Amino acid sequence: MNQMKYSDFDAYRLRLREGLAHRISNSVTSVLPYMKDAIEWNPVVNHEMEVVGLSKLIISPEDVVEALINYPGKSDDQQLDYYEALYAKSLAEVKENPQIKSTDPNWYRTISRSNGMIRRAKRVHAHYNTQLSEPKYYVEVHTIRIGDIAIATNPFELYLDYGIRMKARSPAIQTFVVQLAGSGTYLPTQRSVEGRAYGAIPGSNIVGPKGGQELVEHTLRMINDMWKDEEK
């Protein structure tokens, strides 16, 4: 159907975005005529912030090695040396030949990938070395109440399960879970960790399923505190 409607891929992408925009605007404008009769002129407004300590994902020495994507015959440190040398070499080549930026649209890929691997390796090293002495990862959690609506923030890119748990158990009529509110990582579920999904490997996260459920419970406790007066 899309091939019939659009002559080329660029036109398809543009019309797809327009279609999504119309669906969003229609969902808003269709209810606006009724909103004037349901305005809450004096809603309850509240905001709380707490620093929450979440259990880190416990990783093994094998996880540290895997974070560097094993190269046969190379030890952990040698692999890190490999990426550091590749990064320095690629960066020097671009500095020596700046015209490559205009002739090769992918000139940055090797630099970006090698730098990313270095940062990932060091992050996993630090995670492993501190996971017993510093078992908690501390994050800011904000909860806001505006009338019957709750808003809860966290710095993670949550797997879907956690947001659904918060929304399903929240006392609010509608609960907005705002993720990526700060510097965070993926936060995977247990079945994702067991399946070794991209967002569940140690290089992609620092908090695991246990910490994820702790985040759910703590967020719900903060939201419920804002509705305590409604229960009396």
WOTAWO-V781071 format. One line per field, one symbol per residue. phi: phi as a letter, one per 40 degrees, with the letter a starting at -180 (. if undefined). burial: # if it has 24 or more other ideal C-beta (glycine too) atoms within 12 Angstrom, else .. A space follows every 50 residues. Layout:
# WOTAWO-V781071
phi: ???
burial: ???
This chain:
# WOTAWO-V781071
phi: .ccccbcaccccccccccccccccccccccbddccccbcccbccbaabbb cbcbccccbbdcccccccfdbdgbcdcccccdccccccccccccccbccc ccbbcbccccccccccccccccccdcdccbcccbcbbcbcbbbbbbgcbb bbbacccccddcccccccbccccbbbcccfchcbbcbccccccccfcdcb cdcbabbbdccccccdccccccccccbdcccc
burial: ...............................................#.. .#.####.#...###.##.......#..##.##..##..#...#...... .........##..#..##.##.###.##..#.....#########...## #########..##.###..###..#####....######..##.....## ################.#######.##.....
